[in-house]
Amino acid sequence: MKLLVKNIRTLAGIEHAPKLRLQGKEMGIVNTIDDAWLLVEDGRFAAFGAVADGMPALDDTVEVIDAEGGMVLPSWCDSHTHIVFAGSREREFVDKINGLSYEEIARRGGGILNSADLLHRTSEDELFRQAMQRLDEVIRKGTGCIEIKSGYGLSLEDELKMLRVIKRMKEASPAKIMSTFLGAHAVACGMTQEQYVQLIIDEMIPEVGRQRLADFVDVFCDRGFFTPEETGRILEAAAAWGMRPKIHADELASSGGVVVGVKHGALSVDHLESMTEETIETLRGSDTMPTALPGTSFFLNMPNAKARQIIDAGLGVAVASDYNPGSTPSGDMKFVMSLACIKLRLLPNEAFNAATINGAYAMGQSKDYGSIAKGKVANFYITKPIPSLDFIPYAYTTPIVNKVVLGGKLQSL
């Protein structure tokens, strides 16, 4: 099957010699073609070019989509979400306005433990229904590759329930989905920290591994949650089952999460709101992608990750939504790009690359996603007519998505 997109004002995010990730000054470069066309064949990008240089011949086997003067961009790659959850936590939103801290809300039974209780009482089918609704929402906003974590189960039975839901989502959705086991999100009620760590290592990880339910493993390595030593033990146990780490690190304090993540070959270390400039050097020469979650800083009034300093140090950075019920109830990657510019001081091109190719890298998927290059999976969206790429973060609440194509197939929005 062939698909031709015509009347493209600007084709952006193209690569002639694809890279797995962008770093330093590379992050400021977005390759574009004006007055362009794009050809998709069998669900993958086949060719693209300027109309002035000629277009492919058309026949009855080619489906044609008119971009109507819009831009064509690779789908967002959201490398950190928690969209399998039950219900909402707006009561805690009010508590935060009244001055309660993240830790105080958690001590009162709120936060992650609140979501765990709600999830325990919710059926698998209902969890799937709610999560698919959220997934469809972000697809309509341009996301085509997404990571989804467990972590609101905090028991073997409920963590497996969450991961089964993610597996069903993989099978039901045209988006590319990666799954992460985050049993170490908080300590389950009625257990000591050491008892719960051993439960994760002795029972949860082996069963998740046997059922092949997770691509990655994650640990909330931070003040008041899991220590670097506990994190290392969990990562070593998961490595035996082929689960590569993606670490919650340095959100509430400079916790050592980045260091333990790099030591164990983490694909990404995420949050980084309390990361020090000294810790940035820990990433140099590693394969680990630092990932900022500016929506969390925005919603919780927390410091922002040092993404500007990371890029200026010659390293790469990704941005992701952290879509979850407590600290970031939004998966709008366009808004994340805006926050990356406004709060993290990234230039629009840098923020765009952080939300596409580097986001794909943070999921181990940049060979197939994150840019428009021959042979990559044809996940992209067509905007309404807009003047430039810079307009996307500038007009931070303006809807821009007109059409969405995933796997070479036009989606119904």
C-alpha positions in Angstrom: 0.0 0.0 0.0 1.3 3.5 -0.9 0.3 6.8 0.6 1.3 10.2 -0.9 0.9 13.4 1.1 0.8 16.5 -1.1 0.5 20.3 -0.6 2.9 20.3 2.4 3.9 23.8 3.4 6.9 22.4 5.3 8.1 18.9 5.9 10.1 19.0 9.2 12.1 16.6 11.3 13.6 14.8 8.2 16.9 12.9 8.3 18.9 11.7 5.3 21.5 10.0 7.5 19.5 9.0 10.6 21.1 9.3 14.1 19.9 7.5 17.2 20.0 10.7 19.3 21.1 14.3 19.1 23.4 16.0 21.5 24.7 19.5 22.2 24.6 21.8 19.2 23.0 19.1 17.1 19.8 19.6 19.1 19.4 23.1 17.5 19.1 21.7 14.0 15.8 20.6 12.5 16.0 19.7 8.8 13.1 20.9 6.7 11.8 21.0 3.1 9.4 23.7 2.0 6.6 23.0 -0.6 7.1 19.3 -0.1 5.7 15.8 -0.7 6.0 12.6 1.3 5.6 9.0 0.1 4.8 6.1 2.4 4.9 2.5 1.4 3.8 -0.5 3.5 3.6 1.6 6.6 7.1 3.1 6.4 8.6 6.3 4.9 9.7 5.6 1.4 10.7 8.9 -0.1 10.2 12.7 0.3 11.3 15.8 -1.5 10.5 19.3 -2.9 7.7 19.6 -5.5 10.1 21.7 -7.6 12.3 18.7 -8.0 9.4 16.5 -9.2 6.9 14.2 -7.6 6.3 10.4 -7.8 4.0 9.2 -10.5 0.5 8.4 -9.3 -1.6 5.4 -10.1 -4.7 3.7 -8.7 -2.7 2.0 -6.0 -1.7 5.3 -4.3 -3.9 6.9 -1.7 -3.5 10.6 -1.6 -3.8 12.9 1.4 -4.0 16.7 0.9 -2.0 18.5 3.7 -3.8 21.7 2.7 -0.8 23.8 3.3 -0.1 22.4 6.7 3.2 21.2 8.1 4.1 17.5 8.3 5.9 16.5 11.5 7.0 13.2 13.0 4.7 12.1 15.9 5.7 13.0 19.4 7.6 10.4 21.3 6.5 10.5 25.0 9.0 8.4 26.9 7.5 8.7 30.4 3.8 8.2 31.3 1.6 6.6 33.9 -1.7 6.6 32.0 -3.0 3.3 33.5 -4.6 4.5 36.6 -8.1 4.6 38.2 -10.0 7.8 38.8 -8.5 11.1 39.6 -6.9 13.0 42.5 -8.3 16.5 42.3 -8.6 16.6 46.1 -4.9 16.6 46.4 -4.7 19.4 43.8 -6.6 21.5 46.4 -4.3 20.3 49.2 -1.3 21.5 47.2 -2.9 24.9 46.7 -3.4 25.0 50.5 0.3 24.5 51.0 0.8 20.7 51.6 4.0 19.3 50.2 4.3 16.1 48.1 5.7 14.3 51.1 3.0 15.5 53.5 0.2 14.4 51.1 1.9 11.0 50.8 2.1 10.6 54.6 -1.7 11.3 54.9 -2.4 8.4 52.6 -2.5 10.4 49.4 -0.3 10.3 46.4 0.8 7.0 45.0 -0.8 5.0 47.8 -4.2 6.7 47.1 -3.9 5.6 43.4 -2.9 2.1 44.5 -6.0 1.8 46.6 -8.3 3.0 43.8 -6.6 0.7 41.3 -7.0 -2.3 43.6 -10.8 -1.7 43.6 -11.0 -1.2 39.9 -11.5 -4.1 37.4 -9.0 -4.8 34.7 -11.6 -4.1 32.0 -12.4 -0.7 33.5 -8.7 0.1 33.8 -8.3 -0.7 30.2 -11.3 1.4 29.2 -10.0 4.5 31.1 -6.4 4.1 29.8 -7.5 3.7 26.2 -9.5 6.9 26.5 -6.4 8.7 27.7 -4.3 7.1 25.0 -6.7 8.1 22.3 -6.6 11.7 23.7 -2.9 12.0 23.3 -2.9 10.3 19.8 -5.3 13.1 18.7 -2.7 15.6 20.0 0.0 14.1 17.9 1.7 11.4 20.1 2.6 8.2 18.2 5.1 6.4 20.4 4.6 6.2 24.2 6.0 4.5 27.3 3.5 3.4 30.0 4.5 2.4 33.5 2.9 0.2 36.1 3.5 1.3 39.7 0.0 1.9 41.2 -0.4 -1.8 42.1 2.3 -2.2 44.8 1.4 -5.9 45.0 2.1 -8.8 42.7 -1.5 -9.2 41.7 -2.2 -5.6 41.0 1.2 -4.9 39.3 0.5 -7.8 36.9 -3.0 -6.4 36.4 -1.6 -3.1 35.2 0.9 -4.7 33.0 -1.7 -6.9 31.4 -3.7 -3.7 30.6 -0.6 -2.2 28.9 -0.2 -5.4 26.9 -3.9 -5.2 25.8 -3.2 -1.6 24.8 -0.3 -2.6 22.7 -2.5 -5.0 20.8 -5.4 -2.6 20.5 -3.8 0.7 19.5 -2.0 1.8 16.3 0.5 3.7 18.5 3.8 2.2 19.4 3.7 1.4 23.2 6.6 0.4 25.5 5.9 -1.1 28.9 7.7 -0.5 32.1 7.5 -2.4 35.4 7.6 0.2 38.3 6.8 -1.9 41.3 9.3 0.2 43.2 7.1 3.3 43.0 6.4 3.4 46.8 6.4 1.0 49.7 3.2 -1.1 50.0 1.1 -0.5 53.1 1.8 -3.0 55.9 5.3 -3.8 54.9 8.7 -2.5 55.8 10.8 -1.1 53.1 13.2 -4.0 53.2 10.3 -6.5 53.0 8.9 -4.8 50.0 12.2 -4.6 48.2 12.6 -8.3 48.7 9.1 -8.9 47.4 9.9 -7.0 44.2 13.2 -9.0 43.8 12.0 -12.4 44.8 8.4 -12.5 43.4 7.4 -9.6 41.2 10.3 -9.4 38.8 10.5 -13.1 38.1 6.8 -13.3 37.4 6.8 -10.2 35.3 9.8 -11.7 33.4 8.2 -15.1 33.0 5.0 -13.5 31.5 7.1 -11.1 29.4 5.0 -8.2 30.4 7.6 -5.4 30.6 10.2 -4.0 28.3 11.8 -1.9 31.0 12.2 -1.6 34.8 11.9 1.6 36.8 12.6 2.6 40.4 11.6 5.8 42.2 15.1 6.5 43.5 14.7 9.6 45.6 14.4 11.0 49.1 11.7 9.2 51.1 11.4 6.5 48.5 14.1 4.0 47.4 17.8 4.4 48.1 20.6 4.0 45.5 21.6 0.7 47.1 18.0 -0.7 47.0 17.7 0.6 43.4 20.9 -1.2 42.4 19.6 -4.5 43.8 16.3 -4.2 42.0 18.0 -3.3 38.7 20.4 -6.3 39.0 17.4 -8.6 39.5 15.6 -7.2 36.5 18.6 -7.4 34.3 18.5 -11.2 34.6 15.1 -11.0 32.8 16.2 -8.6 30.1 14.6 -5.5 31.5 16.7 -2.4 30.9 16.4 0.4 33.5 14.6 3.8 33.2 15.0 5.6 36.5 13.0 8.2 38.4 16.0 10.2 39.6 16.7 13.5 41.5 13.1 14.8 41.6 12.8 15.7 45.3 16.5 15.7 46.1 19.9 15.0 44.6 19.4 11.4 45.5 22.1 9.5 43.6 19.6 8.2 41.2 21.5 9.5 38.1 24.7 7.8 39.3 23.1 4.4 39.9 21.2 4.7 36.6 24.3 5.3 34.6 26.2 2.6 36.5 23.5 0.1 35.5 23.2 1.2 31.9 19.9 3.0 32.2 18.2 4.0 29.0 17.1 7.2 30.7 17.1 9.0 34.0 13.9 11.0 34.4 12.7 14.1 36.3 16.0 15.7 37.4 14.4 18.7 39.0 17.0 18.6 41.8 19.9 17.5 39.7 23.2 19.3 40.4 25.6 20.6 37.8 28.1 18.2 39.2 25.8 15.3 38.4 25.5 16.4 34.8 29.1 15.2 34.3 28.1 11.7 35.4 26.2 11.4 32.1 29.1 12.3 29.9 30.2 9.3 27.8 27.2 7.2 28.8 24.3 5.9 26.7 21.8 7.3 29.2 19.4 10.0 28.1 18.5 12.6 30.7 14.8 13.3 30.5 13.1 16.4 31.8 9.4 16.4 32.7 8.5 20.2 32.7 4.8 19.5 33.2 5.6 18.1 36.7 7.5 21.2 37.6 4.7 23.4 36.3 1.9 21.5 38.1 3.7 21.1 41.4 5.5 24.5 41.4 8.8 22.7 41.6 12.2 23.7 40.3 12.9 22.9 36.7 15.4 20.4 35.4 18.7 21.9 34.2 18.0 21.0 30.5 19.7 24.1 29.2 22.8 23.4 31.1 22.8 19.7 29.9 22.7 20.8 26.3 25.3 23.5 26.8 27.5 20.8 28.3 27.3 19.0 24.9 24.8 16.3 25.9 21.4 15.4 24.7 18.1 15.8 26.5 14.6 14.4 26.1 11.3 15.8 27.3 8.2 13.8 28.3 4.8 14.4 29.7 4.8 12.3 32.9 1.0 12.0 32.4 -0.3 10.7 35.8 -3.2 11.5 38.2 -1.2 13.2 40.9 1.6 15.4 39.6 0.9 15.9 35.9 -2.6 15.1 34.7 -1.8 16.0 31.1 -0.3 14.2 28.2 -0.2 17.1 25.8 3.3 17.0 24.3 2.7 20.3 22.4 2.3 22.0 25.8 5.4 20.1 27.1 7.3 21.6 24.1 6.1 25.0 25.2 7.2 24.5 28.8 10.6 23.3 27.6 11.0 26.6 25.8 9.4 28.9 28.4 10.7 27.2 31.6 13.7 25.2 30.6 14.9 27.8 28.1 15.3 25.5 25.2 15.0 27.0 21.7 12.1 25.7 19.7 14.3 23.4 17.5 15.9 21.9 20.7 12.5 21.3 22.3 11.2 19.7 19.2 14.1 17.3 19.0 13.8 16.6 22.7 10.2 15.6 22.2 10.7 13.5 19.0 14.1 11.8 18.2 15.5 12.0 21.7 12.2 10.8 23.2 12.3 7.8 20.9 15.9 7.2 22.0 14.7 7.2 25.6 12.5 4.3 24.7 15.1 2.4 22.7 13.0 3.2 19.6 14.9 5.8 17.6 15.8 3.3 14.8 12.1 3.3 13.9 10.5 6.4 15.3 11.2 10.1 16.2 12.0 11.5 12.7 11.0 11.3 9.1 13.6 9.1 7.4 13.5 6.4 4.7 12.7 3.0 6.3 11.3 4.4 9.6 7.7 3.6 10.6 5.4 6.3 9.1 4.1 7.9 12.3 3.4 11.6 11.7 0.8 14.3 11.9 -0.3 17.1 9.6 -1.0 20.5 11.2 -3.5 23.1 10.3 -1.8 25.9 8.3 0.7 27.5 10.7 3.5 29.9 9.9 6.5 28.0 11.3 7.8 25.4 13.7 8.4 28.2 16.3 4.6 28.9 16.3 4.0 25.5 18.0 5.5 26.3 21.4 4.6 30.0 21.0 0.9 29.4 20.6 0.8 27.2 23.7 -2.9 26.5 23.9 -3.8 26.6 20.1 -4.8 23.2 18.7 -2.7 22.5 15.6 -3.3 18.9 14.7 -5.4 18.4 11.6 -4.7 14.7 10.6 -2.8 11.9 12.2 -1.1 9.0 10.4 0.2 6.0 12.4 1.9 3.0 10.7 1.0 4.6 7.4 -2.7 4.6 8.1 -4.8 7.7 8.4 -6.5 7.7 11.8 -10.1 8.8 12.6 -9.9 11.7 15.0 
